[in-house]
C-alpha cells in the first residue's frame, strides 16, 4: 500500500509550476509517477528482489 503523504520528489519548471511527482511505498520504492495535476502517468511493480522494479505500466494518454 502506498504511503498517503506528500511526494518525496517533485519536478517543476523555472516558473514554479509542478510538472511531475512520485508516490513512494517506503523510503526507496516509488510506486507511481503523477503529472502536475495529480493524474497517474506510470505505476511501478516490485517482485522478489528488494528495490528492483519487476515491471512498470504506463497510463493511457487522455484525450479531451
C-alpha positions as CSV (number, residue, x, y, z in Angstrom):
1,X,0.0,0.0,0.0
2,X,1.4,3.4,-0.9
3,X,2.0,5.9,1.8
4,X,-0.6,8.7,1.7
5,X,1.8,11.6,2.2
6,X,3.3,14.4,0.2
7,X,5.6,13.1,-2.6
8,X,9.2,12.9,-1.7
9,X,10.4,14.1,-5.2
10,X,8.9,16.7,-7.4
11,X,9.9,18.3,-10.6
12,X,8.9,21.8,-11.6
13,X,9.9,24.3,-14.2
14,X,11.5,27.7,-13.7
15,X,8.1,29.4,-13.3
16,X,7.4,27.2,-10.2
17,X,4.7,25.1,-11.9
18,X,4.6,21.5,-10.7
19,X,5.3,19.1,-13.6
20,X,5.8,15.7,-12.1
21,X,5.7,14.0,-8.7
22,X,6.3,10.5,-7.4
23,X,4.4,8.5,-4.8
24,X,6.6,6.2,-2.6
25,X,5.7,2.9,-0.8
26,X,8.7,3.4,1.5
27,X,11.9,5.3,1.5
28,X,13.3,3.6,-1.6
29,X,10.4,2.3,-3.7
30,X,8.5,4.7,-5.9
31,X,5.2,3.1,-6.8
32,X,3.6,5.7,-9.1
33,X,4.5,8.7,-11.2
34,X,2.0,11.5,-11.3
35,X,1.7,14.5,-13.6
36,X,1.3,18.1,-12.3
37,X,-2.4,17.7,-11.9
38,X,-2.1,14.5,-9.9
39,X,-3.2,12.1,-12.6
40,X,-1.4,8.7,-12.9
41,X,1.3,8.6,-15.5
42,X,3.0,5.3,-14.6
43,X,2.8,2.6,-12.0
44,X,5.8,0.5,-10.8
45,X,5.6,-3.1,-9.6
46,X,8.2,-4.8,-7.4
47,X,8.8,-8.6,-7.1
48,X,11.2,-10.8,-5.2
49,X,14.3,-8.6,-5.3
50,X,14.2,-5.7,-2.9
51,X,14.4,-2.2,-4.5
52,X,14.3,-3.7,-8.1
53,X,11.3,-3.0,-10.2
54,X,9.9,-6.1,-11.8
55,X,7.8,-4.1,-14.4
56,X,6.1,-0.8,-14.9
57,X,2.9,0.2,-16.5
58,X,2.3,3.5,-18.4
59,X,-1.1,5.0,-18.2
60,X,-3.0,5.5,-21.5
61,X,-2.9,9.2,-22.6
62,X,-6.1,11.1,-22.1
63,X,-7.8,12.9,-24.9
64,X,-10.1,15.9,-24.3
